[in-house]
Amino acid sequence: MKTQLRLATVLAIAACTLPTFAQNTGAATYTSKCQMCHGADGAGTTPAGKAMKAPSFLSPAAVKESNADLIAVTKSGKGKMPAYAGKLTDPEIKDVIAHVRTLQK
């Protein structure tokens, strides 16, 4: 009985921390792969972002884009943005998009 209670407690803790872990993973990946051009706030106003004409994630058009569209651009690249298919896993890309959505709020 104690073993079942311990297991239930561990699973409950894991369930509570998993969304936070995924969000932190997305933030870390964003920081290492995206922030240089798109900026910490997603506005795209960094020197590299201005030079590359990186779009702002805060614009109404970007906010309206679907997650599928943002995933496709991340995987395939667009304009001067490189493709990240093969460099990031699908879960990493989804986590980054989830982080981008937090910047839009």
C-alpha positions in Angstrom: 0.0 0.0 0.0 2.8 2.4 0.9 4.5 1.6 -2.4 1.4 2.5 -4.4 1.0 5.8 -2.4 4.6 6.7 -3.2 4.2 5.9 -6.8 1.0 7.9 -7.0 2.8 10.9 -5.4 5.8 10.7 -7.8 3.4 10.5 -10.8 1.4 13.5 -9.5 4.6 15.5 -9.1 5.8 14.6 -12.5 2.5 15.5 -14.1 2.6 18.9 -12.4 6.1 19.7 -13.5 6.0 18.4 -17.1 4.3 21.4 -18.7 6.8 23.7 -16.9 9.7 21.5 -18.2 8.4 21.7 -21.8 8.0 25.4 -21.6 11.5 25.8 -20.1 12.9 23.6 -22.9 11.2 25.8 -25.5 12.6 28.9 -23.8 16.1 27.4 -23.7 16.0 26.4 -27.4 14.6 29.8 -28.4 17.4 31.5 -26.5 20.1 29.4 -28.2 18.6 29.3 -31.7 16.2 32.2 -32.3 16.9 35.0 -29.9 19.9 36.3 -31.8 17.7 37.5 -34.6 14.2 37.6 -33.2 15.2 39.1 -29.8 14.4 38.1 -26.3 11.0 39.7 -26.6 10.3 38.3 -30.1 10.2 41.8 -31.7 13.0 41.1 -34.2 14.8 44.4 -33.4 18.2 43.0 -32.7 21.1 44.1 -34.9 21.1 40.7 -36.6 17.3 40.8 -36.8 17.3 44.2 -38.5 20.0 43.1 -40.9 18.1 39.9 -41.8 14.7 41.6 -41.7 13.5 39.0 -39.1 9.8 39.3 -38.6 8.3 40.3 -35.3 6.4 37.6 -33.5 4.4 40.4 -31.9 2.8 41.6 -35.1 -0.9 41.0 -35.7 0.0 38.8 -38.7 2.3 36.6 -36.7 -0.2 36.3 -33.8 -2.8 35.1 -36.4 -0.5 32.4 -37.9 -1.4 28.9 -36.9 1.0 26.7 -35.0 1.2 24.5 -38.1 2.3 27.5 -40.2 5.0 28.5 -37.6 6.2 24.9 -37.4 6.4 24.7 -41.2 8.5 27.9 -41.4 10.7 26.7 -38.6 11.3 23.3 -40.3 11.7 24.6 -43.9 13.1 28.1 -43.3 11.9 31.3 -45.0 13.8 34.2 -46.5 17.1 34.4 -44.8 16.0 32.1 -41.9 17.6 28.7 -42.1 15.7 25.5 -42.0 15.8 23.7 -38.7 14.5 20.3 -39.8 17.2 17.9 -38.9 18.7 20.4 -36.4 15.8 20.4 -34.0 13.4 17.5 -33.2 9.7 17.9 -33.8 9.1 18.1 -30.0 11.8 20.8 -29.7 10.2 22.8 -32.5 6.7 22.5 -30.9 8.2 23.7 -27.6 9.8 26.7 -29.3 6.5 27.6 -30.9 4.8 27.3 -27.5 7.4 29.7 -26.1 6.8 32.1 -29.0 3.1 32.1 -28.1 4.0 33.2 -24.5 5.9 36.2 -26.0 2.7 37.2 -27.8 0.7 37.6 -24.6 
